[in-house]
Amino acid sequence: MPLVAAQEEAGIFRPVFKWLAGAVTKSRGYHHVFQGEVRLKQGNWVASGWHHRFMGQDAVDRRVSQVVRKDVNGCYAARIEMKAPDGQWVSKPTENSFFPDNWTPQYVAHTIHEAFANGHPIPNTRNRWEGFANGVSIQGSYNPTGKNWDSAWPIILGRG
């Protein structure tokens, strides 16, 4: 469901959707986590991001086709598809990890910030970090300045 439509039907969750709509327009990192992107790469559409489904709901242009693994902390890995700007559905070639559906977007954001603050660079990688917060191991990439994060995703251990 588009964020605008979701806000109109949100009822008690209206503040959550209002925060989310502002966050994804102001922050590249939040956009990656909460909406994801479909980009043209070498002539092919490539899906990336989208690591949270508030209340387990897909957007009209994003869908989970299969949950593959679940973790005891509520995180899970799934096969996903995203709609490209030309209208075709694009499957992400690798499993996508999701934060728990019952977490609000604000709690996901808080958890990412806490993991980043307590985290460290991943050795022998380019521009990657990892941290831990609220029972979840998180990895991500640094923004171009290297002072903040611009993407983050939960690591699924498959113990669920």
PyMOL commands that set and color helices and strands:
alter all, ss='L'
color gray80, all
select helices_A, chain A and resi 3-8+11-26+28-34+54-56+105-118
alter helices_A, ss='H'
color red, helices_A
select strands_A, chain A and resi 37-41+44-48+62-70+76-83+89-91+96-98+120-121+128-133+136-142+149-154
alter strands_A, ss='S'
color yellow, strands_A
deselect
rebuild
show_as cartoon
